[in-house]
Amino acid sequence: MGGSIAILGGTSCLPAESCPAPSVAPAALLDVTTDEWSLIPADAVHQDARSFAWTGRRLIAIRPYVTDGGYLVGGYAAAFDPASGSWTGLPELPVPAAPPSGPVLTGTVWAGSELIDADVRLVPGHRAAGRGPGAGAVPNCPPIAFPELVGGQFCGPPPGPGTGNGPGGSCLGTEAAPPCGPGMAAGRYYPYTLFGACTNVFLDGRWWRNELPGGSGPLDVWVWVDATATAAGWTGPLGAVGFVPSTATGCT
């Protein structure tokens, strides 16, 4: 970035390790003339960005829309100004009228006068009414149907109820079919009913510890497991919480 180098986060979880909740390094800026580091402030777009571009004056971060099948064309954009040390929200990159047949991993390029990201472009000076999470305001939900928290706001179809044999469709630990029983596809969202009084939940044929138990009644959410089968969690209108493997054999 001209006279600076940006380190845009990372994780201490090595590829061969099992890290249910890897620690993430903060973003930082190195001034190559003074060899001094400074922290880059957190931003909702930057924290989940998948591509970046340097325009010569500002660093552009693109956070694509995410579905249960991968990254989709379009997403949220924000710009970091090293001079002021602050982020500015940019117009959302739209989903094209005729998007590709499946999700794609976006790539961002600065073409000298405009930003190119997949098959959409952002021309500086042409600000749309919509603002992404980097603007500090609650964003509009993407024009696609999938469960996700965007800037603290739940986006996607309403979840649940679950298909378990317990109260409200919650899982008892005796079910054979996913999401209670084994066989959940990694990255896919399943409707699920949490029984709030339980510390542990039965998911994908195993017991997991709910990192934020509490409450007394059933709560409909979306659940998922990752490809390593060492992390899982739920998301819904009330937030998002992770699960970690448990040695429990019941709700407790």
N, C-alpha and C positions, 0 to 999 in steps of 0.2 A: 504494500500500500504506500507507494512513494517512499518516504523516509521511515516507514514503520512496518512492523510485521505483526499481524493479528493471529493470536492463538485462540481459536474459537471453541474452546471446550474440549472434552474428551472424557475418558473413563479409566479408572485404575484397574478395571477388570481385564486381565489378559485373556486372549482367545481360548487358551486351554483350561481356564478356571471356570468354576461355577459360581456366578455372582447373582443371586436373586435380586439384590438391590445395590448395584455398583455405585460407588461414589463418583460424582461428576466434577471435573475440574472447572474452575471459573474461567471465563474468557478474559484474555489479557492482551495488552498492546505493548510492543517493545519499540522504543525509540532507538533506531540504530545509530544515531549520532551521539547519544548520551549513554547508551547501554542501560537505560532505566525502564522498568516495567510499570505499567499502570493498569488497573482493572477496568474492563469494559462492563458497564452496567447491564444488569439482567433485562431481558426483553422477551415477551411472550412469543414473538416470531423467532428471534434468534435462538432461543433455547431448544426449539424443535425444528430448526431449519435444516434443509437437506442440500441446499446449494447457495453459493455466494458469488458476488461479482464486485470488482473494484472499478468505479467509474472515473477515477482520477481525483475525485473530491470526496466521495462517500462510498461506504461499504453497503451493498444491497444484500439483504438476507431474504430468502424465499422459503416459506414453510408450506409445502404442498398439502392439499386435502388428502386425508388418509382414509382408506376403506379397509374392510376386512380382507381384501385381496391385495392390498399394496397401495402405492402412492398414485394419485390421479393428477392429470393435467390441471393446472390452476392452483390457487392457494393464496396465502397471506404474504404480504411484503412489508419490509421496514428498511429504513436507511439509517446508518450510523455515521455521524459527523465527527471525525477525530478532533477537530478544532474545538467543538463545544462539549465533546464527550457524551453526547446524548443521541437517543434513537427518535426517529420520526416515523409514524405510521404512513404507509403508502396505500393507494387503492388496491383492493383485492384483485388478483389475477383470475379472470373468469374461466369457468369450464366452457370450452368451445361448443358451438352449436352442434358440431359433428365431431365429438371426441374420438380418440382411438378406440378400438374394439375392446381394449382391456386397460387396466392400470399401468402407468409408466412411471419410471423414476425421472423426475424432472432434472434438467441441466440448465444452468443460467450462464449467459454470455453477455458482456457489455459490448455493443457494436459501434461505439463511438458517439452515438447520439440517442440510442434507445436500448432498452433492456429486452433481451430475447430469452424466453423461458418456455421450452417445448414448442408449441405452435401458437403461443400468445406473446404479445409484446407490450411493454410499458414505456410510454413516451414521456419524458420529464416535462412538467408544466401543465399536464392535462390531468388534473386531480378529479377523481370521481367522488360521489357523495359517500360511498361506502368506505369504511376505514377498518384496517386489520387490527389485531391485538396490540401491535406496537403503538397505536395511537392512545392507549390507555383507557379506551372505552370498550364496553362489551360489544363484541363484533356481531355482525349478522351471521347466521349459520350458513355454511356452504350449501349450494343448490344440489346436494346429493344426500341420499339417505343412508346414514351410518351413525353409530353411537360414538361420540367423542366429547371431551370437555375442551372448549375453545375460549380462552380468556376467562375461565371460571364459569362459563355458561355451558349448559348441556345442549348438545346439538344431536339430532337424530330422532328416530322413531321412539315412542314410549316403550319401555321394556315390559317383559313378563306378561302373565305369571309363569312360573316355572312348571316343570312337568314331574316333579318329585311326588312321593307318596305322603309327605308330611303336610303340616298346616299351610294352606294357601299355595300348595305346590312346591314347598321346600323339600330338600333332600334329607332322607333318614339314614342313608348309608346302605340300603338294601336294593337300590335301583340298579338295573343292568344296562340301561341305555344312557348315552350322554344327553345333557351335560352332567347329570349326577353320576352315572356309570362311566366306565372307561370308553375311550374312542373319540374324545374331543379333537377337532382339527385345530392346529396351532394358528393363532391369529384370527380365527373366526369368532364372532360374537353369538352367544346363546342366551335366550331369555331364562331368567333364574330368579328364584324367590329366596331371599335371605330371611332366616328366622333370627331376629335381632338379639334374642337372649343367649345365643350360642357363641362361644369363643371360637369354636372350630366349625368348619363347613365341609361337607362332603362334595367333592367336585372331581370329575374325570376318574372316578373309581378310587379316590384317595381322600384322606382327611387333610385339611389345610387350616392354618391358623389365620383368622381374620385379624388384620393389624389394627382395626378400629371397631371392635365389637361394641354392642350396646343397643338399647332400645328393647321393646317388648313385643312388637307385632311384626308380621311379615312385611318385607320390603322387596318390591319387584325391581330387578336390575338386569344389566347385561354382564355376562362373565366371559372370560377368555383365559387361555393358557398360552405360554410361549413355546417356541420350537424346542427348547431344551428341557421342557417339562419340569423346570425348577422354579418357575414363577407363574403366578396367575393373579387375577384380580377382578374387580367389578367396577362398572361405571353406570351412572344413572343421574336423574335430575337432582339428587342430593349430593353428588360429588363422585369421587373415584378413590378406591382403596385397594391396596395390594394384599395378596395371600402369600404365605410362605409355607413350605412343607411342614407337616406336624406329625408327631409320633402318637397323637391321640387316637383313640378308637371310638370316639363318640363326640357328641355336641359339647359336653361339659359346660 
